[in-house]
Amino acid sequence: MAQIKSGATSDLLTVDPTSKAARVVPYDSLGRYRGTKATYRAATNATLVAAAGTGLFFVITGSATKTITVQRIVVSGPTLTAVAYNTIQLQKYSTAPTGGTATTLTQVPIDSNSAAATVSLCQGYTVAPTAGTLVGAIGALRLFLQATTAAAAGLLDRAVWDLRAQGEASSVTLRGIAENVALNFGAAPASAVTLSIECEWCEE
C-alpha cells in the first residue's frame, strides 16, 4: 500500500494496493458523508384507511442515536366513495405528534448486514394525532382520488416525493426523536380515504 504525503502538511493520501486507486471518503461541503449508507424501507402491509379530515395520516420521526435522511415517500391508489381532487401535503415538524390511533410499519433494512432501524416513529394513522410544532410545508401534490367502485379503465393516481440529495442540495434530515415529516390532506375528504404508503430513509 503506497502513501503520498502532502508537501504542505502531514496529510497522507493512500493508494489501494489492489485497485491502484487513491482512497477517498466522499464528504460534502458541510462535512456530511456522501457514500453508501444503511438504508431502510417501510410500507403498509395492506391498505390504510387514512385518518379523516386534514389531520396527519403518516409520520416518520428522527432517531435518538442516528441522523435520519428521508429518501422517498410514495402514496398510491387513494380511493373514496366518490371521485374528487385533493392535495396531499408533506410537512416538517420540530416536535413529535401525540395521541391518535396508529398502525406501526415494519422497518426493514435493505442490507441484512445493517443494524436494526432506529427511527422513533414510522406509522400510518386511522385516527389523527395532535400534530407537533409545524416548521412548514416541503411538498404538495394535487391528486385525482378515484372512487372505490372505479370505472372501467379508471387510472389510480399516486404521489411521489423523491427527497434524495441532488448535487449540493441536502436530503430532508431529521435530528433527534422530535423532528419529523408527516402527510395530510389539504382539504377534508368527503369520506374516508383508502391508500397505500411506502417510505425509504438512510441512517448514519
N, C-alpha and C positions, 0 to 999 in steps of 0.2 A: 504494500500500500504506500503510494507516494504522497508527499505533502508539499505544498507550495506555500512559502512564507511571504507575508507582506513585507515590502521594504520600508514601510512607514510605521507599522505596528507589529505586535506579536501574534496577530491573527494568522490562522492556518487554513488553507484550502486543501481538502482531502480528495485524492483521485482514487476511485474504486479500482481494486486490482482485477476484477472480473470484467466490468463494463468499460473500464478505461475512461469513465466519465467523472467529472467533478461532482462531489456530493453537495447538494444544496437543499436547504429546507425552505419551502415556499411560504413566506410571510408577506402580508400586505403592508401598506404604509402606516397602518395603525398597530402593527405588531401582532396581527392575528394569523394563526396557522391556516394556510390555504390548501394543504394536501388532503388526502383521503381521511375522513373522519368516521367514527362509529355512527351508523345510520340506522334509523328505526322507522317502522310504519305501524299504523293502527287503522282499523276500518270497522264499520258496523258489520256484525255477523249477519244480520238481516236488516230489513228496512227499519228506519226510525220514524216514529210519529213525532214530529218536531213540536216543541213547546208552542202553545197558542200565542197569538199576539205578536208583539215586537220584542219580546224577551229573548235572551240568549238561548240558542239550541245546540251549540257546540263550543267547547272551551279546551284550549291546551295551555297549560301554565309552564313556568320555568321549573328549575331544579334547585334543591338545597346544596348540591355538590358540583354540578356541571353547568357550563354555559350552553344554552339551547339555541340552535338556529333553525327556524321553521323553514322548510324547503318547498313544500307543496301542499295545498289543500284542495280537495275536489268534492263538490256536492253534485249528485247526479239524480236524475229521474224524479224531480219533485212533482207530486200529484196531489190534487184536492178534489172536492166534489164537482166543481165547475171550472173551466179554463179561466186563467187570469194572468195578468202580468204583475210581477213584483220584483223588488230589488233585494238581493242578499248583500248585506254589509259585512265586511271584515274589519273589525276594530281592535285597537290595542288598549289595554288597561294596565294601570300601575298597581292595583290591588286586586286580590283574588275575589271571585264571586262567593256567595254564601247561600246555603239552602237549595231549594229546588229538588226535583226528582231526576236522577241521572242514571244512564247506562254507561258503565265504565268500559272503554275499548281496550282490548288486549294489546299491549305494547310489544311488538315483535322485532328483534334485532335482525337486520338483513344478513349479517355475517354471524354465524353461530359462535365464532370466537369473540365476539363483542360481549362486554358485560351487560347485565340487565339494564334496561332503560331506567332513568331516574326522574322523568318529568313528574311533577306533583299531581296534576290532573290531566286526563285526556278522556273526555267523555261527552256524550250526547245527552240532551235534556228533553224529557217528555213534559216536565213542569219546570218552567223557567226559574233560575236562581235570581237572587238580587245581585245585579252586576256591581263590580268594583268601580274604582275611580277611572273614568274614561280619559285616555290620552288623546285619542282621535281616530277617525276612520282612515284606514290604509288601503281599502279596496271596496268597490261597489259594482256589482254586475246585475243588470236587469235581465230577468228570465221570463220565458213563457212557461207557466205552470200548467201542465196537461191535466185533464180530468181523469179521475180514477178509472172510469169507463171510457178509455181512449177511443177516438175514432180510428177506423182502419187506416193504416199508414201514417198515423199521427206520430210525430217525432218528439222524443223526450229531450228536453234541454238540460244543460249542465253548466255549472260554474267552476272554473279552474283558476286558482291563484298559484302561479309559478313564482315563488319568492326567492329562488336561488340567486346568489350573488352574480352580478354581471359586471365584468371589468373591475372598476374600483368601487362599485356600489356594494353596500353591505346587505347581507341577508337580514330578515326580521329576527332580531336577537332578544332572547328572554333571559334575564339575570335574576336569580333568586325565585322563590316559590310564589311571590306576589304577582310578578309580571305575567301577563297572559294575552293571548289573542282569542277572539271569540266571533261567532257568526250569529246574525239575527236578521229578521225580515225588516225591510224599511217601512212597510205598512202592514197592519194586521191582516192576515189572510182571512177570507170569508169562512174557511173551515180548516180543520187540522191538515197539515201537510206531511205526506209520507215521502221519505227520501233516503238516500244512502250517502255516507260520508267516508272519505279516506284522508289520511294525513301522513306526511313524511317529515322527519326532522333529524338533525345531527346533534351529537353531544361531544363536548371536549372539556 
